[in-house]
Amino acid sequence: MAAGYVGEKTVEAFLQRVGTDYPEPRVNEGRRRLWLIDDLDKAIAPAETEDDLAEDL
C-alpha cells in the first residue's frame, strides 16, 4: 500500500528506494513493514510538509 501511496508502479521499485528516497518503515517485523503516512508525505513533498498534510483534507 505504501508503494501505491507514493506513486510507485511496483512494490519492488518502492523497496529499492527505501532508505534513500523513502524512509525506513516504522515497524519492520519479518514480512510486516509499516510506514507512517506523515513520513511518506515528507519524502514525496518535503517543502510542503512543515505542517500535517492530513489537516488540509
Biopython code that builds the backbone (N, CA, C, O; Angstrom):
import numpy as np
from Bio.PDB.StructureBuilder import StructureBuilder

atoms = [
    (1, "MET", "N", (0.823, -1.186, 0.000)),
    (1, "MET", "CA", (0.000, 0.000, 0.000)),
    (1, "MET", "C", (0.870, 1.254, 0.000)),
    (1, "MET", "O", (0.520, 2.248, -0.636)),
    (2, "ALA", "N", (1.992, 1.217, 0.703)),
    (2, "ALA", "CA", (2.883, 2.374, 0.745)),
    (2, "ALA", "C", (3.410, 2.693, -0.650)),
    (2, "ALA", "O", (3.532, 3.864, -1.011)),
    (3, "ALA", "N", (3.719, 1.676, -1.428)),
    (3, "ALA", "CA", (4.215, 1.892, -2.787)),
    (3, "ALA", "C", (3.184, 2.629, -3.629)),
    (3, "ALA", "O", (3.526, 3.567, -4.351)),
    (4, "GLY", "N", (1.958, 2.222, -3.544)),
    (4, "GLY", "CA", (0.886, 2.896, -4.280)),
    (4, "GLY", "C", (0.661, 4.309, -3.788)),
    (4, "GLY", "O", (0.390, 5.207, -4.585)),
    (5, "TYR", "N", (0.769, 4.518, -2.498)),
    (5, "TYR", "CA", (0.550, 5.836, -1.921)),
    (5, "TYR", "C", (1.542, 6.864, -2.464)),
    (5, "TYR", "O", (1.169, 8.005, -2.738)),
    (6, "VAL", "N", (2.801, 6.463, -2.618)),
    (6, "VAL", "CA", (3.811, 7.400, -3.115)),
    (6, "VAL", "C", (3.887, 7.423, -4.635)),
    (6, "VAL", "O", (4.654, 8.203, -5.200)),
    (7, "GLY", "N", (3.105, 6.582, -5.308)),
    (7, "GLY", "CA", (3.033, 6.612, -6.766)),
    (7, "GLY", "C", (3.976, 5.688, -7.491)),
    (7, "GLY", "O", (4.161, 5.817, -8.702)),
    (8, "GLU", "N", (4.575, 4.759, -6.776)),
    (8, "GLU", "CA", (5.448, 3.788, -7.438)),
    (8, "GLU", "C", (4.583, 2.773, -8.187)),
    (8, "GLU", "O", (3.494, 2.417, -7.737)),
    (9, "LYS", "N", (5.082, 2.318, -9.327)),
    (9, "LYS", "CA", (4.322, 1.363, -10.130)),
    (9, "LYS", "C", (4.376, -0.050, -9.577)),
    (9, "LYS", "O", (3.458, -0.842, -9.787)),
    (10, "THR", "N", (5.470, -0.367, -8.862)),
    (10, "THR", "CA", (5.606, -1.709, -8.295)),
    (10, "THR", "C", (6.130, -1.626, -6.871)),
    (10, "THR", "O", (6.769, -0.651, -6.475)),
    (11, "VAL", "N", (5.844, -2.663, -6.122)),
    (11, "VAL", "CA", (6.361, -2.759, -4.760)),
    (11, "VAL", "C", (7.880, -2.856, -4.798)),
    (11, "VAL", "O", (8.567, -2.268, -3.963)),
    (12, "GLU", "N", (8.397, -3.592, -5.760)),
    (12, "GLU", "CA", (9.844, -3.763, -5.872)),
    (12, "GLU", "C", (10.541, -2.428, -6.104)),
    (12, "GLU", "O", (11.594, -2.170, -5.520)),
    (13, "ALA", "N", (9.965, -1.581, -6.948)),
    (13, "ALA", "CA", (10.553, -0.269, -7.209)),
    (13, "ALA", "C", (10.554, 0.577, -5.936)),
    (13, "ALA", "O", (11.522, 1.284, -5.656)),
    (14, "PHE", "N", (9.478, 0.500, -5.177)),
    (14, "PHE", "CA", (9.402, 1.227, -3.913)),
    (14, "PHE", "C", (10.469, 0.732, -2.942)),
    (14, "PHE", "O", (11.193, 1.533, -2.350)),
    (15, "LEU", "N", (10.568, -0.577, -2.780)),
    (15, "LEU", "CA", (11.516, -1.144, -1.827)),
    (15, "LEU", "C", (12.963, -0.839, -2.188)),
    (15, "LEU", "O", (13.805, -0.711, -1.300)),
    (16, "GLN", "N", (13.263, -0.722, -3.474)),
    (16, "GLN", "CA", (14.626, -0.376, -3.888)),
    (16, "GLN", "C", (14.989, 1.039, -3.453)),
    (16, "GLN", "O", (16.168, 1.341, -3.262)),
    (17, "ARG", "N", (13.999, 1.907, -3.295)),
    (17, "ARG", "CA", (14.253, 3.303, -2.928)),
    (17, "ARG", "C", (14.114, 3.571, -1.429)),
    (17, "ARG", "O", (14.396, 4.674, -0.962)),
    (18, "VAL", "N", (13.674, 2.546, -0.674)),
    (18, "VAL", "CA", (13.577, 2.693, 0.782)),
    (18, "VAL", "C", (14.979, 2.842, 1.349)),
    (18, "VAL", "O", (15.889, 2.092, 0.997)),
    (19, "GLY", "N", (15.138, 3.809, 2.223)),
    (19, "GLY", "CA", (16.434, 4.079, 2.823)),
    (19, "GLY", "C", (17.189, 5.183, 2.111)),
    (19, "GLY", "O", (18.136, 5.743, 2.663)),
    (20, "THR", "N", (16.780, 5.503, 0.888)),
    (20, "THR", "CA", (17.390, 6.619, 0.166)),
    (20, "THR", "C", (16.338, 7.696, -0.086)),
    (20, "THR", "O", (16.381, 8.765, 0.523)),
    (21, "ASP", "N", (15.404, 7.415, -0.977)),
    (21, "ASP", "CA", (14.352, 8.383, -1.300)),
    (21, "ASP", "C", (13.166, 8.290, -0.350)),
    (21, "ASP", "O", (12.498, 9.288, -0.080)),
    (22, "TYR", "N", (12.911, 7.108, 0.149)),
    (22, "TYR", "CA", (11.804, 6.884, 1.073)),
    (22, "TYR", "C", (12.352, 6.442, 2.423)),
    (22, "TYR", "O", (13.423, 5.838, 2.495)),
    (23, "PRO", "N", (11.617, 6.742, 3.493)),
    (23, "PRO", "CA", (12.101, 6.373, 4.828)),
    (23, "PRO", "C", (12.026, 4.877, 5.087)),
    (23, "PRO", "O", (11.314, 4.140, 4.405)),
    (24, "GLU", "N", (12.767, 4.458, 6.075)),
    (24, "GLU", "CA", (12.663, 3.076, 6.547)),
    (24, "GLU", "C", (11.295, 2.916, 7.210)),
    (24, "GLU", "O", (10.740, 3.891, 7.719)),
    (25, "PRO", "N", (10.750, 1.713, 7.211)),
    (25, "PRO", "CA", (9.457, 1.510, 7.867)),
    (25, "PRO", "C", (9.562, 1.710, 9.377)),
    (25, "PRO", "O", (10.599, 1.426, 9.976)),
    (26, "ARG", "N", (8.489, 2.197, 9.983)),
    (26, "ARG", "CA", (8.473, 2.371, 11.440)),
    (26, "ARG", "C", (8.357, 1.028, 12.140)),
    (26, "ARG", "O", (8.888, 0.845, 13.235)),
    (27, "VAL", "N", (7.658, 0.083, 11.504)),
    (27, "VAL", "CA", (7.545, -1.282, 12.018)),
    (27, "VAL", "C", (8.170, -2.192, 10.973)),
    (27, "VAL", "O", (7.780, -2.168, 9.806)),
    (28, "ASN", "N", (9.144, -2.998, 11.397)),
    (28, "ASN", "CA", (9.824, -3.914, 10.486)),
    (28, "ASN", "C", (10.012, -5.237, 11.209)),
    (28, "ASN", "O", (11.057, -5.498, 11.804)),
    (29, "GLU", "N", (8.985, -6.057, 11.145)),
    (29, "GLU", "CA", (8.970, -7.344, 11.838)),
    (29, "GLU", "C", (8.735, -8.457, 10.825)),
    (29, "GLU", "O", (7.590, -8.798, 10.525)),
    (30, "GLY", "N", (9.791, -9.010, 10.311)),
    (30, "GLY", "CA", (9.654, -10.059, 9.306)),
    (30, "GLY", "C", (9.064, -9.496, 8.031)),
    (30, "GLY", "O", (9.616, -8.562, 7.450)),
    (31, "ARG", "N", (7.953, -10.053, 7.592)),
    (31, "ARG", "CA", (7.289, -9.561, 6.386)),
    (31, "ARG", "C", (6.409, -8.353, 6.661)),
    (31, "ARG", "O", (5.934, -7.704, 5.729)),
    (32, "ARG", "N", (6.191, -8.048, 7.926)),
    (32, "ARG", "CA", (5.328, -6.923, 8.306)),
    (32, "ARG", "C", (6.156, -5.640, 8.335)),
    (32, "ARG", "O", (7.000, -5.449, 9.211)),
    (33, "ARG", "N", (5.901, -4.770, 7.368)),
    (33, "ARG", "CA", (6.582, -3.484, 7.293)),
    (33, "ARG", "C", (5.531, -2.395, 7.171)),
    (33, "ARG", "O", (4.690, -2.428, 6.272)),
    (34, "LEU", "N", (5.584, -1.423, 8.084)),
    (34, "LEU", "CA", (4.587, -0.358, 8.100)),
    (34, "LEU", "C", (5.259, 1.012, 8.094)),
    (34, "LEU", "O", (6.213, 1.258, 8.832)),
    (35, "TRP", "N", (4.741, 1.893, 7.247)),
    (35, "TRP", "CA", (5.227, 3.262, 7.161)),
    (35, "TRP", "C", (4.137, 4.195, 7.651)),
    (35, "TRP", "O", (2.953, 3.930, 7.445)),
    (36, "LEU", "N", (4.525, 5.287, 8.298)),
    (36, "LEU", "CA", (3.577, 6.316, 8.682)),
    (36, "LEU", "C", (3.333, 7.220, 7.479)),
    (36, "LEU", "O", (4.263, 7.549, 6.742)),
    (37, "ILE", "N", (2.090, 7.616, 7.289)),
    (37, "ILE", "CA", (1.750, 8.489, 6.170)),
    (37, "ILE", "C", (2.535, 9.793, 6.253)),
    (37, "ILE", "O", (2.996, 10.301, 5.231)),
    (38, "ASP", "N", (2.692, 10.337, 7.445)),
    (38, "ASP", "CA", (3.449, 11.586, 7.592)),
    (38, "ASP", "C", (4.886, 11.426, 7.104)),
    (38, "ASP", "O", (5.431, 12.345, 6.493)),
    (39, "ASP", "N", (5.507, 10.278, 7.361)),
    (39, "ASP", "CA", (6.872, 10.027, 6.893)),
    (39, "ASP", "C", (6.913, 9.963, 5.363)),
    (39, "ASP", "O", (7.825, 10.504, 4.738)),
    (40, "LEU", "N", (5.923, 9.300, 4.769)),
    (40, "LEU", "CA", (5.876, 9.200, 3.309)),
    (40, "LEU", "C", (5.592, 10.556, 2.686)),
    (40, "LEU", "O", (6.164, 10.895, 1.649)),
    (41, "ASP", "N", (4.708, 11.342, 3.313)),
    (41, "ASP", "CA", (4.410, 12.686, 2.809)),
    (41, "ASP", "C", (5.665, 13.545, 2.775)),
    (41, "ASP", "O", (5.882, 14.285, 1.815)),
    (42, "LYS", "N", (6.475, 13.458, 3.786)),
    (42, "LYS", "CA", (7.716, 14.233, 3.838)),
    (42, "LYS", "C", (8.677, 13.809, 2.732)),
    (42, "LYS", "O", (9.440, 14.629, 2.221)),
    (43, "ALA", "N", (8.639, 12.538, 2.365)),
    (43, "ALA", "CA", (9.527, 12.043, 1.316)),
    (43, "ALA", "C", (9.074, 12.494, -0.074)),
    (43, "ALA", "O", (9.910, 12.772, -0.933)),
    (44, "ILE", "N", (7.759, 12.570, -0.302)),
    (44, "ILE", "CA", (7.279, 12.908, -1.645)),
    (44, "ILE", "C", (7.013, 14.392, -1.834)),
    (44, "ILE", "O", (6.939, 14.855, -2.971)),
    (45, "ALA", "N", (6.868, 15.151, -0.753)),
    (45, "ALA", "CA", (6.623, 16.590, -0.852)),
    (45, "ALA", "C", (7.296, 17.301, 0.313)),
    (45, "ALA", "O", (6.613, 17.894, 1.148)),
    (46, "PRO", "N", (8.631, 17.252, 0.385)),
    (46, "PRO", "CA", (9.325, 17.760, 1.576)),
    (46, "PRO", "C", (9.093, 19.244, 1.868)),
    (46, "PRO", "O", (9.002, 19.617, 3.038)),
    (47, "ALA", "N", (8.996, 20.087, 0.871)),
    (47, "ALA", "CA", (8.828, 21.520, 1.118)),
    (47, "ALA", "C", (7.429, 21.856, 1.613)),
    (47, "ALA", "O", (7.222, 22.894, 2.241)),
    (48, "GLU", "N", (6.486, 20.996, 1.335)),
    (48, "GLU", "CA", (5.092, 21.268, 1.675)),
    (48, "GLU", "C", (4.660, 20.634, 2.982)),
    (48, "GLU", "O", (3.507, 20.803, 3.380)),
    (49, "THR", "N", (5.527, 19.918, 3.663)),
    (49, "THR", "CA", (5.093, 19.140, 4.817)),
    (49, "THR", "C", (5.563, 19.698, 6.154)),
    (49, "THR", "O", (5.748, 18.942, 7.108)),
    (50, "GLU", "N", (5.754, 20.991, 6.234)),
    (50, "GLU", "CA", (6.085, 21.545, 7.538)),
    (50, "GLU", "C", (4.924, 21.352, 8.501)),
    (50, "GLU", "O", (5.134, 21.161, 9.699)),
    (51, "ASP", "N", (3.703, 21.400, 7.983)),
    (51, "ASP", "CA", (2.524, 21.106, 8.778)),
    (51, "ASP", "C", (1.988, 19.763, 8.322)),
    (51, "ASP", "O", (2.411, 19.236, 7.293)),
    (52, "ASP", "N", (1.074, 19.218, 9.073)),
    (52, "ASP", "CA", (0.476, 17.930, 8.733)),
    (52, "ASP", "C", (-0.433, 18.096, 7.514)),
    (52, "ASP", "O", (-1.412, 18.841, 7.561)),
    (53, "LEU", "N", (-0.108, 17.399, 6.425)),
    (53, "LEU", "CA", (-0.914, 17.500, 5.201)),
    (53, "LEU", "C", (-2.328, 16.988, 5.413)),
    (53, "LEU", "O", (-3.257, 17.475, 4.770)),
    (54, "ALA", "N", (-2.512, 16.029, 6.289)),
    (54, "ALA", "CA", (-3.838, 15.463, 6.508)),
    (54, "ALA", "C", (-4.793, 16.498, 7.076)),
    (54, "ALA", "O", (-6.003, 16.385, 6.876)),
    (55, "GLU", "N", (-4.285, 17.502, 7.776)),
    (55, "GLU", "CA", (-5.154, 18.524, 8.336)),
    (55, "GLU", "C", (-5.839, 19.330, 7.235)),
    (55, "GLU", "O", (-6.934, 19.850, 7.447)),
    (56, "ASP", "N", (-5.212, 19.441, 6.066)),
    (56, "ASP", "CA", (-5.777, 20.207, 4.974)),
    (56, "ASP", "C", (-6.922, 19.491, 4.265)),
    (56, "ASP", "O", (-7.683, 20.114, 3.525)),
    (57, "LEU", "N", (-7.045, 18.193, 4.487)),
    (57, "LEU", "CA", (-8.084, 17.416, 3.809)),
    (57, "LEU", "C", (-9.349, 17.498, 4.532)),
    (57, "LEU", "O", (-10.341, 16.906, 4.110)),
]
sb = StructureBuilder()
sb.init_structure("model")
sb.init_model(0)
sb.init_chain("A")
sb.init_seg("    ")
for serial, (resi, resn, name, xyz) in enumerate(atoms, 1):
    if name == "N":
        sb.init_residue(resn, " ", resi, " ")
    sb.init_atom(name, np.array(xyz, "f"), 0.0, 1.0, " ", f" {name:<3s}", serial, name[0])
structure = sb.get_structure()
